[in-house]
C-alpha cells in the first residue's frame, strides 16, 4: 500500500513498538512524516530479541518521521499515564493509539503459572484497556481519532481455547475492548477496530518459538502486510469505519491490492494459517494451510495406548543416531511421556549418554504426546513446533530445550 501523506504531522502512540509488528507500523506511518511515540520496556539489547526503543526511534526518524522513545512498563498505571501525557506535551496532541503490546504463553491450565497468567492479562487485556482509557480524553480533540488493537476476531469455539485457555482469554480481552468501546465511543467519533493476520507472521518472537529455522520462516508472511493494513485502516473516516475485526488479507484485497505474494517471506511457498480464525478462512482453496486442522483432524485416531514395540525401536534408533557432536549440541536431559509410557534421553555432555524407558524428575524438559503424534514427529511428517501450537504436544519445563528434540528426530530420520 502506497503512502499518501495523510499522517503528516499526526501523532501516534504505539505500545510495545520496539520491534516486530509495532515497529513496522511505526515506520510505515513515519514515511508520511508522522510523530510517533514508542512506549515499551526494552532499553537494553536483549540476548535473543533484536531492537530497543532507541533503535526503533532511529528507524522511525530515518523513514521521515519524528519519534519519542518512552521506556514504559504497561503494567504500571502511573507509567502509562505519564507516557501519554509526555507524548501529548511533546507533540501537541494525539491522533491515534495502537495497542500492540502483548505477552504469550501457549500452555495448558496446569502448566500455566499464575505469574504467566497475570503477565498476559496485565499486558494484553488490562494494558489495552488502560492505554485506551487514558488516551480517550486526548483523542476526543483529534480530527480523525482511531484506536487500533492487534487482536483477533471473537471466534467462540473450543478449538481456540482448549490448548491455551489463559492466552486466549487475554487476547480475546483485547478484542472485547474493541467490541465495547467501538459502540461506547461512536458518538464522539473515535473509531475502535481490531487487526489480525490471516497467516503466521515472521517476527523475532516467532523465531524464538520456531527455532529460527528457514522452513518455519518460509511458511510465514512479513510484518509489512500488517503495517500496510494498519495504514489503510487508520486512514479511514473514524465516524464511518469502526467496530471492525479486520483480517489483513481480506482488507488489502478489498482495497484493491491483488499481489499478496509481495508479503511472503518466500513468495509462492505454502503458508500457515494463524490462530483464532473462523473456519471460512481455512477453506479458500489457496496455498494457506490450517496446520491445526491437519493435526487435530481426527482426535480419536490415537488409541491412547502406546504401540510399545514400535516406540521401543524408535528410541533404540534415536540412541544409535546420537553422535558425540549432537550430544554436545543438545547438552540436556529430555523426558518423554508417550501415551502414558515414560522415556528418558539424557544427552547431558557431562554424563554418559542414556536412552531408556524410565520415569525421572530431574529432566530439563518433559514432552507429552500420543504415540501417533510422536511417530509423525520423528519421521519428519509433523514439526514439533506445529504439534505444540496445535495442542498435540504439551511441554513442561524449558521450551527452548524442547525445541532441540527436532535435532534428535532429524538425526534419526537421516538414518532410516
C-alpha positions as CSV (number, residue, x, y, z in Angstrom):
1,X,0.0,0.0,0.0
2,X,1.5,3.3,-1.1
3,X,1.9,6.2,1.4
4,X,-0.3,9.2,0.6
5,X,0.9,11.6,3.2
6,X,-2.3,11.5,5.3
7,X,-0.4,11.1,8.5
8,X,1.9,14.1,8.1
9,X,2.1,15.9,11.4
10,X,-0.3,13.4,13.1
11,X,0.7,11.9,16.4
12,X,0.6,8.1,17.0
13,X,1.2,6.3,20.3
14,X,2.2,2.7,19.9
15,X,2.6,0.3,22.8
16,X,5.3,-2.3,22.5
17,X,6.8,-0.8,19.4
18,X,10.5,-1.6,19.8
19,X,10.4,-4.5,17.3
20,X,8.2,-6.6,15.1
21,X,4.7,-5.6,14.1
22,X,4.6,-2.5,16.3
23,X,7.8,-1.1,14.9
24,X,6.7,-1.9,11.3
25,X,3.5,0.1,11.8
26,X,5.6,3.0,13.3
27,X,7.9,3.1,10.3
28,X,5.1,2.9,7.8
29,X,3.3,5.9,9.4
30,X,6.6,7.7,9.7
31,X,7.1,7.7,5.9
32,X,4.2,10.2,5.8
33,X,6.1,12.4,8.3
34,X,4.1,11.3,11.4
35,X,5.0,11.9,15.0
36,X,5.4,8.5,16.7
37,X,5.7,7.7,20.4
38,X,7.1,4.3,21.1
39,X,6.2,3.1,24.6
40,X,8.0,-0.2,25.5
41,X,10.2,-1.7,28.2
42,X,13.2,-2.5,26.1
43,X,16.0,-0.1,26.5
44,X,18.9,-2.6,26.6
45,X,19.8,-5.1,23.9
46,X,18.0,-8.4,24.6
47,X,20.2,-11.5,24.2
48,X,17.6,-13.2,21.9
49,X,15.4,-10.4,20.6
50,X,16.6,-7.5,18.4
51,X,15.6,-3.9,19.0
52,X,15.2,-1.3,21.7
53,X,13.0,1.8,21.9
54,X,16.1,3.8,20.8
55,X,16.9,1.6,17.7
56,X,13.3,1.7,16.7
57,X,13.3,5.5,17.1
58,X,16.3,5.7,14.8
59,X,14.4,3.7,12.1
60,X,11.3,5.9,12.5
61,X,13.3,9.1,12.0
62,X,15.3,7.6,9.2
63,X,11.9,6.9,7.5
64,X,10.9,10.6,7.7
65,X,9.0,10.9,11.0
66,X,9.7,12.2,14.4
67,X,9.9,9.8,17.3
68,X,9.7,10.0,21.1
69,X,11.0,6.7,22.6
70,X,9.5,6.2,26.1
71,X,10.5,3.5,28.5
72,X,7.2,2.3,29.9
73,X,6.1,-0.7,31.8
74,X,2.5,-1.3,30.6
75,X,1.7,-2.9,34.0
76,X,2.3,0.4,35.8
77,X,-0.7,2.8,35.7
78,X,1.3,5.9,36.5
79,X,3.9,5.0,33.9
80,X,1.2,4.7,31.2
81,X,-0.5,8.0,32.3
82,X,2.9,9.7,32.2
83,X,3.8,8.3,28.8
84,X,0.6,9.6,27.2
85,X,1.0,13.0,28.9
86,X,4.6,13.2,27.7
87,X,3.5,12.3,24.2
88,X,0.8,15.0,24.1
89,X,3.0,17.6,25.7
90,X,5.9,16.8,23.3
91,X,3.9,16.7,20.0
92,X,0.9,18.9,20.9
93,X,-1.9,16.3,20.8
94,X,-2.8,12.7,20.0
95,X,-4.5,11.3,16.9
96,X,-4.0,7.5,17.0
97,X,-3.5,4.8,19.7
98,X,-2.1,1.4,18.6
99,X,-2.5,-1.2,21.2
100,X,0.2,-3.6,20.0
101,X,1.9,-4.8,23.2
102,X,1.2,-8.4,24.1
103,X,2.5,-11.4,26.1
104,X,2.1,-15.0,25.2
105,X,2.4,-18.4,26.8
106,X,0.9,-21.3,24.9
107,X,0.4,-23.6,27.9
108,X,-2.5,-25.6,29.3
109,X,-4.2,-24.8,32.5
110,X,-2.0,-26.9,34.8
111,X,1.2,-25.8,33.0
112,X,0.3,-22.1,33.2
113,X,1.9,-20.4,36.3
114,X,-0.1,-17.6,37.8
115,X,2.9,-15.4,37.2
116,X,2.5,-16.0,33.4
117,X,-1.3,-15.7,33.7
118,X,-1.0,-12.3,35.4
119,X,1.6,-11.1,32.9
120,X,-0.6,-12.0,29.9
121,X,-3.8,-10.5,31.4
122,X,-2.0,-7.4,32.7
123,X,-0.3,-6.6,29.4
124,X,-2.9,-7.8,26.9
125,X,-6.3,-7.0,28.4
126,X,-5.6,-4.6,31.2
127,X,-2.8,-2.8,29.3
128,X,-5.1,-2.3,26.3
129,X,-8.0,-1.1,28.4
130,X,-5.7,1.3,30.4
131,X,-4.0,2.8,27.4
132,X,-7.4,3.4,25.8
133,X,-8.8,4.9,29.0
134,X,-6.1,7.5,29.3
135,X,-5.9,8.2,25.6
136,X,-9.6,8.9,25.1
137,X,-9.6,12.4,26.5
138,X,-6.9,13.4,24.1
139,X,-8.3,11.5,21.1
140,X,-11.6,13.4,21.6
141,X,-9.8,16.6,20.5
142,X,-8.4,15.0,17.2
143,X,-10.0,15.4,13.8
144,X,-9.9,11.7,12.8
145,X,-9.1,9.7,16.0
146,X,-8.5,6.0,15.9
147,X,-7.8,3.2,18.4
148,X,-6.4,0.0,16.7
149,X,-5.9,-3.2,18.7
150,X,-3.7,-6.0,17.4
151,X,-6.2,-8.7,18.4
152,X,-8.3,-11.5,16.9
153,X,-11.9,-11.8,15.9
154,X,-14.1,-13.2,18.7
155,X,-14.5,-16.8,17.4
156,X,-16.0,-18.6,20.3
157,X,-15.2,-22.2,19.5
158,X,-13.4,-24.7,21.9
159,X,-10.7,-25.2,19.3
160,X,-9.1,-21.9,20.2
161,X,-9.5,-22.3,24.0
162,X,-8.7,-25.8,24.9
163,X,-4.9,-25.8,24.4
164,X,-4.1,-22.4,26.0
165,X,-7.1,-21.0,27.9
166,X,-5.2,-18.3,29.7
167,X,-3.6,-16.9,26.5
168,X,-6.9,-17.0,24.6
169,X,-8.7,-15.2,27.4
170,X,-6.0,-12.5,27.4
171,X,-6.1,-11.9,23.6
172,X,-9.9,-12.0,23.5
173,X,-10.0,-9.4,26.3
174,X,-8.3,-7.0,23.8
175,X,-11.0,-7.8,21.3
176,X,-13.7,-7.3,23.8
177,X,-12.4,-3.8,24.3
178,X,-13.0,-3.3,20.5
179,X,-16.5,-4.7,20.7
180,X,-17.5,-2.5,23.6
181,X,-15.5,0.7,23.1
182,X,-16.4,1.0,19.4
183,X,-20.1,1.4,20.5
184,X,-19.2,3.4,23.6
185,X,-17.2,6.0,21.6
186,X,-19.2,6.1,18.4
187,X,-21.0,9.3,19.4
188,X,-17.7,11.1,20.0
189,X,-16.3,9.9,16.6
190,X,-13.4,7.8,17.9
191,X,-13.0,4.7,15.8
192,X,-12.0,1.4,17.5
193,X,-11.0,-1.5,15.4
194,X,-9.0,-4.8,15.6
195,X,-6.5,-6.1,13.1
196,X,-5.3,-9.7,12.9
197,X,-3.3,-11.7,10.4
198,X,-4.7,-14.5,8.3
199,X,-1.3,-16.2,8.2
200,X,1.6,-16.6,10.6
201,X,3.9,-13.6,10.7
202,X,7.6,-14.0,10.9
203,X,8.8,-11.9,13.9
204,X,11.6,-12.3,16.5
205,X,9.0,-13.9,18.8
206,X,8.1,-16.5,16.1
207,X,11.8,-17.1,15.5
208,X,12.3,-17.9,19.2
209,X,9.3,-20.3,19.1
210,X,10.2,-21.9,15.8
211,X,13.9,-22.2,16.4
212,X,14.9,-19.6,13.7
213,X,14.8,-22.3,11.1
214,X,14.3,-21.3,7.4
215,X,11.5,-23.8,6.8
216,X,9.3,-22.2,9.5
217,X,10.1,-18.7,8.2
218,X,9.1,-19.7,4.7
219,X,5.6,-20.6,5.9
220,X,5.1,-17.0,7.2
221,X,4.4,-13.6,5.8
222,X,6.4,-10.4,6.6
223,X,5.2,-7.8,9.0
224,X,4.7,-5.5,6.1
225,X,1.2,-7.0,5.5
226,X,0.1,-5.7,8.9
227,X,1.7,-2.3,8.6
228,X,0.1,-1.8,5.2
229,X,-3.3,-2.9,6.7
230,X,-2.9,-0.7,9.7
231,X,-2.1,2.3,7.4
232,X,-5.3,1.7,5.4
233,X,-7.5,1.2,8.5
234,X,-6.2,4.3,10.2
235,X,-6.7,6.4,7.0
236,X,-10.4,5.7,7.1
237,X,-13.0,8.1,8.4
238,X,-13.3,7.4,12.1
239,X,-17.0,8.1,12.1
240,X,-17.7,5.6,9.4
241,X,-15.2,2.8,9.9
242,X,-15.4,1.4,13.5
243,X,-16.2,-1.8,15.3
244,X,-14.5,-4.0,12.7
245,X,-12.5,-7.1,13.3
246,X,-10.2,-6.8,10.3
247,X,-8.2,-9.7,8.7
248,X,-5.2,-8.3,6.9
249,X,-5.5,-10.2,3.7
250,X,-9.2,-9.6,3.3
251,X,-8.8,-5.9,4.0
252,X,-6.0,-5.4,1.5
253,X,-7.9,-7.3,-1.2
254,X,-10.9,-5.0,-0.6
255,X,-8.6,-2.0,-1.0
256,X,-7.5,-3.3,-4.5
257,X,-4.2,-4.9,-3.6
258,X,-4.1,-8.1,-5.5
259,X,-0.4,-9.1,-5.2
260,X,-0.2,-10.7,-1.8
261,X,2.9,-12.6,-2.8
262,X,4.9,-9.5,-2.1
263,X,4.3,-10.1,1.6
264,X,5.5,-13.7,1.7
265,X,8.9,-14.4,3.3
266,X,9.3,-16.8,0.4
267,X,6.9,-16.0,-2.5
268,X,4.9,-18.9,-3.7
269,X,5.6,-21.1,-0.6
270,X,2.8,-22.7,1.4
271,X,1.7,-20.5,4.3
272,X,0.4,-21.4,7.8
273,X,-3.0,-20.2,8.9
274,X,-2.8,-18.2,12.2
275,X,-4.7,-18.7,15.4
276,X,-8.3,-17.6,16.3
277,X,-9.7,-17.5,12.8
278,X,-13.2,-18.7,11.6
279,X,-13.4,-21.9,9.5
280,X,-14.1,-19.8,6.4
281,X,-10.5,-18.6,6.4
282,X,-9.2,-22.1,6.1
283,X,-11.4,-23.2,3.1
284,X,-10.4,-20.7,0.4
285,X,-8.6,-23.3,-1.8
286,X,-5.3,-21.3,-1.8
287,X,-1.8,-22.1,-0.5
288,X,-2.7,-21.3,3.1
289,X,-2.8,-24.5,5.2
290,X,-4.6,-24.9,8.5
291,X,-2.0,-26.8,10.4
292,X,-4.3,-27.1,13.4
293,X,-6.9,-28.9,11.3
294,X,-4.2,-31.2,9.9
295,X,-3.0,-32.2,13.4
296,X,-6.4,-32.3,15.1
297,X,-8.4,-33.6,12.1
298,X,-9.2,-36.8,14.0
299,X,-8.6,-36.5,17.7
300,X,-9.9,-40.0,18.3
301,X,-7.3,-41.7,15.9
302,X,-4.8,-42.5,18.6
303,X,-5.8,-45.4,20.8
304,X,-4.3,-43.7,23.8
305,X,-2.2,-46.9,24.3
306,X,1.4,-46.8,23.1
307,X,2.4,-49.3,20.5
308,X,5.3,-50.3,22.7
309,X,7.3,-52.4,20.2
310,X,7.4,-49.6,17.6
311,X,8.2,-46.9,20.1
312,X,10.9,-49.1,21.6
313,X,12.5,-49.4,18.2
314,X,12.3,-45.7,17.6
315,X,14.1,-44.9,20.8
316,X,16.7,-47.5,20.0
317,X,17.2,-45.8,16.6
318,X,17.4,-42.4,18.2
319,X,20.1,-43.7,20.6
320,X,22.1,-45.1,17.8
321,X,21.9,-41.8,15.8
322,X,23.2,-39.5,18.6
323,X,26.8,-38.7,17.7
324,X,29.2,-37.0,20.1
325,X,28.7,-33.7,18.3
326,X,24.9,-34.0,18.5
327,X,25.1,-34.8,22.2
328,X,27.3,-31.8,22.8
329,X,24.8,-29.7,20.9
330,X,21.8,-31.0,22.8
331,X,23.5,-30.9,26.2
332,X,20.3,-31.6,28.1
333,X,18.1,-34.2,29.6
334,X,14.7,-34.7,27.9
335,X,11.8,-36.8,29.3
336,X,9.0,-38.1,27.1
337,X,5.6,-39.3,28.1
338,X,4.1,-41.1,25.1
339,X,0.5,-42.4,25.6
340,X,1.3,-42.9,29.3
341,X,4.7,-44.6,28.8
342,X,7.8,-42.8,30.2
343,X,11.1,-42.4,28.3
344,X,14.3,-40.6,29.1
345,X,17.0,-39.2,26.8
346,X,19.9,-37.9,28.9
347,X,22.2,-36.2,26.4
348,X,23.9,-34.0,29.0
349,X,27.5,-33.6,27.8
350,X,28.9,-34.2,31.3
351,X,27.3,-37.6,31.6
352,X,27.3,-40.9,29.6
353,X,24.5,-41.0,27.1
354,X,21.4,-42.7,28.4
355,X,18.3,-43.6,26.5
356,X,15.8,-45.8,28.4
357,X,12.3,-46.4,29.4
358,X,12.1,-44.9,32.9
359,X,10.5,-42.1,34.9
360,X,12.5,-39.2,36.0
361,X,12.0,-36.0,38.0
362,X,15.3,-34.4,37.0
363,X,14.8,-33.7,33.3
364,X,15.3,-30.2,31.9
365,X,12.0,-30.6,30.0
366,X,9.2,-33.1,29.6
367,X,7.4,-33.6,26.3
368,X,3.9,-35.2,26.5
369,X,2.1,-36.6,23.4
370,X,0.5,-39.7,22.0
371,X,2.2,-42.5,20.0
372,X,0.8,-41.4,16.7
373,X,1.9,-37.8,17.0
374,X,5.3,-38.9,18.3
375,X,5.8,-41.2,15.3
376,X,4.9,-38.3,12.9
377,X,7.4,-36.0,14.6
378,X,10.3,-38.5,14.5
379,X,9.6,-39.3,10.8
380,X,9.5,-35.6,9.9
381,X,5.8,-35.6,8.9
382,X,5.0,-33.1,11.7
383,X,7.2,-30.4,13.1
384,X,7.3,-30.3,17.0
385,X,6.6,-26.6,16.8
386,X,3.4,-27.3,14.8
387,X,2.3,-30.1,17.2
388,X,2.9,-27.9,20.2
389,X,1.0,-24.9,18.7
390,X,-1.9,-27.3,17.8
391,X,-2.1,-28.8,21.3
392,X,-0.9,-32.3,20.3
393,X,2.4,-31.8,22.2
394,X,2.5,-30.5,25.7
395,X,5.7,-29.2,27.2
396,X,6.7,-28.9,30.9
397,X,10.0,-27.1,31.6
398,X,12.4,-25.3,29.3
399,X,10.7,-24.8,25.9
400,X,14.0,-23.9,24.2
401,X,15.4,-27.3,25.3
402,X,12.2,-28.9,24.0
403,X,12.8,-27.5,20.5
404,X,16.1,-29.4,20.4
405,X,14.1,-32.6,20.1
406,X,13.8,-31.7,16.5
407,X,17.6,-32.2,16.1
408,X,17.2,-35.7,17.6
409,X,14.4,-36.6,15.3
410,X,16.3,-35.2,12.2
411,X,19.3,-37.3,13.1
412,X,17.1,-40.4,13.4
413,X,15.3,-39.7,10.2
414,X,18.5,-39.3,8.2
415,X,19.5,-42.9,9.2
416,X,16.2,-44.5,8.2
